[in-house]
Amino acid sequence: MRILHLSTRLIVGGSQENTVLSCVGSADHGHQVALAYGPIYGPEGSLLPRAHADGRLACFEVPNLVRHVSPLRDLRCFRQLTQLIRDWKPDVVHTHSSKAGILGRAAAWRLRVPAVVHTVHGLPFHRFQPSVVRRAYVLAERFAARRCHAIVSVADSMTRQALAEGIGTPAQYSTIRSGIETAPFLHAHQLRAGARDRLGIAERTTVLATLGRLAELKGHDDLITAVSPLLRARPREQLMLLWIGDGWWRKRLEQRLEREGIRDRVMLTGLVPPDQVPALLAASDVVVHPSWREGLPRAVVQALLCARPVIAADIDGASEVCKAGETGWLVPVGDPLRLRAAIEQVIADPTHAAQLAARGQAQVAGDYDGAVMVNRLLSLYREILERSPMHGLPVVR
């Protein structure tokens, strides 16, 4: 098959890692794969070097594929995507993220691409938006859903929320968990001592870690409110916070840490390459994910693969991987007091926390393996192509 993936921003992030892994995995099966993306900029970093390093992926930057709404640039982007599809002649167009999903599906459908697929990594509308903005996104997603053969959800909650808004039909949806290269995480315990030594962390210190972009709706302010009293009540040798990642909110968050008087108790790694994440998670004792909005929280899956105890905000697909009382702790979104109580519970009973983490590791090791995801995606493509009257015909010009 000739498979073209479209992603709005190829930054270091969960949906982008999923996309690149899908590309590489499909190439491993002998398919011809291309990846198109918008301009990459900002403190979140870029996954383009990973795509280029594979050597088998055709990579195309689409200059007008930008995240913000811009009618003139969006029209130009539609034309650029249309031309790219005409030139590359894919059997499958697989879109990711909202902007690439809306414009990419419209272009592929117009050209009668035999298989048009979209993955919902996280819905573009949410309850924290102004109602008019939310409504506009819902209408756009309804439009795009009528221009694809299948919609992949990384979590069942994404399917339920989309169908509740009249987006697509139940027959279009299938859940395919967001895949991860699991081996580095499953063996990360071997890296713990070395990672803590490099970070200057004593073995007796309890490390609370959080992994993600420093950005809006990621819950970092809730985390600061929750942990500030705990950090002030204990010496650094007992408890500290490790923030893994970077983003536009870093300066603002650092200023908040200064005002709380805990800046010296928080270690910010800044942007780190994805291959360093397993060691950093292994260096931690508890992983906290207080995000207000997620599709499937990839950081939670990665933490459980490392057998780290997890506390997560109960939002979207979080409960499908962090199961309360079974594989971790769930707390209400935007509730720092409940978050603090959960942290204190984990610190007070590390044996119980380790048992839940081990159970979580066993549950996620199979379902979230990247090879499993790629096989399921390829099977979906084949199913669509087998029933498509357009398969084998030239792309419409």
C-alpha positions, -999 to +999 in steps of 0.1 A: +000+000+000+009+036-005+001+053+029+001+091+034-001+104+070-010+140+077-003+158+110-006+195+118+024+199+141+052+173+143+062+185+177+073+162+206+040+150+219+018+120+223-002+121+190+029+129+170+048+100+185+019+078+177+019+091+141+056+086+135+055+051+151+026+043+127+047+054+097+078+035+107+058+004+116+040+004+082+073+008+065+086-022+084+058-042+068+070-032+033+046-004+025+055+029+010+048+056+035+048+094+034+044+119+062+031+155+056+031+181+084+029+219+090+057+242+100+074+230+133+084+257+158+083+264+195+098+250+227+080+216+224+107+204+200+104+184+168+100+147+158+111+154+123+147+141+130+131+108+141+111+106+108+142+115+087+164+090+106+143+061+094+154+068+058+123+052+043+097+079+049+089+105+023+086+137+043+067+168+031+063+202+048+030+219+040+037+256+045+001+267+052-009+238+075-010+258+107-028+251+140-047+284+143-078+292+122-068+314+092-093+313+063-068+324+037-040+301+048-065+273+053-077+276+017-041+276+005-034+245+027-064+227+011-049+234-023-014+222-012-028+190+003-049+184-028-018+188-050+003+166-027-023+138-029-026+141-067+012+139-070+019+111-045-013+090-054-018+072-020-041+042-015-046+054+021-047+089+036-046+088+073-051+121+091-042+132+127-052+163+147-080+187+140-067+210+113-049+183+093-080+161+098-105+185+085-086+198+055-069+165+048-101+145+048-118+170+026-090+169+000-086+131+000-124+126-003-126+151-031-099+131-050-116+098-042-087+083-023-098+046-018-092+047+020-096+078+041-090+073+079-088+098+108-075+092+143-090+110+172-060+115+196-080+141+215-112+159+205-107+196+195-137+207+214-140+206+252-160+220+281-135+248+289-140+266+255-164+294+248-197+278+235-194+294+201-159+280+196-169+246+208-199+246+184-177+256+155-154+227+161-183+203+165-197+214+131-163+211+114-159+176+128-193+166+116-184+178+081-151+159+082-167+127+095-188+125+063-156+126+043-138+095+056-143+058+057-132+051+092-124+070+125-099+055+149-102+065+186-073+060+210-098+056+238-134+045+240-143+078+257-134+097+225-159+076+205-187+082+231-181+119+232-179+123+194-211+102+188-229+122+215-222+153+194-235+137+162-200+132+147-199+102+123-218+069+128-210+041+152-200+018+122-172+042+114-155+040+148-129+015+161-107+018+192-070+012+185-049+021+216-021+045+210+011+024+206+044+028+223+078+012+218+074-006+251+108-023+255+127+007+267+101+014+294+097-022+305+134-024+311+138+012+325+143+000+361+179-009+350+185+028+344+172+042+377+204+044+397+223+060+368+196+085+361+193+096+397+230+099+400+231+122+369+203+143+383+220+145+417+191+128+435+198+107+466+182+073+467+163+081+499+145+111+482+110+106+471+106+120+436+072+132+423+074+134+385+051+149+358+056+144+321+041+167+295+042+200+277+041+231+300+010+244+285-026+254+291-050+228+306-022+205+316-030+210+353+004+223+364-011+250+385-032+224+403+000+204+409+018+234+424-012+241+447-012+205+458+024+199+465+035+233+478+026+225+515+041+191+512+074+204+499+076+232+525+069+207+553+097+184+543+134+189+536+147+185+500+164+152+510+129+137+516+107+150+488+111+169+454+093+174+422+106+165+387+090+182+357+098+165+324+091+186+293+090+222+281+064+246+266+051+281+263+040+283+299+074+275+314+083+311+324+049+317+340+051+285+359+086+292+372+073+326+384+045+308+403+071+284+419+091+314+430+060+330+446+052+297+464+088+296+477+095+261+462+114+269+431+145+252+445+125+220+452+114+216+416+138+202+389+128+212+354+145+191+327+133+212+298+129+195+265+143+160+264+146+136+235+119+108+237+146+082+242+155+097+275+120+096+289+122+060+302+152+067+324+137+099+338+105+081+347+125+053+363+142+079+384+109+089+399+088+073+426+054+086+417+041+100+384+013+126+387-008+136+356-032+163+366-042+173+330-077+188+324-080+175+289-066+143+272-075+118+247-056+089+261-029+101+285+002+086+270+024+097+299+002+075+322+008+045+300+045+052+299+047+055+337+029+022+342+051+005+317+080+016+340+060+002+369+057+037+385+027+044+407+003+068+389-021+095+401-042+110+373-070+134+368-102+115+359-107+130+324-114+115+290-095+082+285-075+084+318-097+059+336-092+033+308-056+029+317-054+043+353-081+023+370-089+035+405-079+011+432-066-014+406-037+002+387-035+037+402-054+067+417-079+089+400-088+124+413-114+149+401-102+174+375-091+207+390-092+195+426-058+202+442-069+191+477-079+156+464-047+155+444-027+163+476-045+136+495-037+110+469+000+120+468+001+117+506-015+083+504+010+070+479+039+084+499+026+068+531+021+033+517+048+027+490+043-011+492+006-008+481+015+018+455+041-006+440+016-034+439-008-013+419+019-001+396+030-037+389-006-047+381-008-017+357+024-027+340+011-061+333-022-047+319-007-021+295+023-041+282+003-059+255-025-035+246-002-005+241+026-022+222+034-003+190+035-034+169-001-043+180-012-008+170+004-010+136-010-044+128-045-032+137-042-001+115-029-021+086-058-046+090-082-016+090-067-002+058-070-035+040-106-039+051-115-006+036-096-012+004-112-046-001-146-030-002-137+002-019-148+006-056-120+032-060-092+008-051-069+003-081-082+034-099-061+065-105-066+094-082-090+120-096-072+150-111 
